[in-house]
Amino acid sequence: MRKFLTALIVIPLGVILVAFAVANRHFVTVSFDPFISDDPSLSLTLPLFLLLILVAALGVVVGGSAVWFGQRRWRRAARRNDAEARTARAELADLRAQAAAARPEPQRLPSPSGVGLYGPIGRDKQRATL
């Protein structure tokens, strides 16, 4: 089901991207020099579709980085809580081991030989042979 939904989204998106690239093949010049507009020294000439795809990819990277840095407080809290949980589990295991060691071994009364739980060995309550 997941592969079907992925294909349902990726295939139309790919078709739209290819159509966009074919329709916008002409070259544009992008200038990174805001002061000299006649003959910019920092300029780049590339197809419009490539420029837009690169800008979109840059936006995804910058947005993802911003979100990642914004969530560092939650990741730090999760690491701290995980460490506390590990410490608590180890402490609980130690306490259980101490309690088991301190608990006395249950003493069983010796059964008389030849007599089982309900009487003579090999018989049940109604004295039937087992």
Buried (B, 14 or more C-beta within 10 A) or exposed (E): EEEEEEEEEEEEEEEEEEEEBEEBEEEBEBBEEEEEEEEBEEEEEEBBBBBBBEEEEEEEEEEEEEEEEEEEEEEEEEEEEEEEEEEEEEEEEEEEEEEEEEEEEEEEEEEEEEEEEEEEEEEEEEEEEE
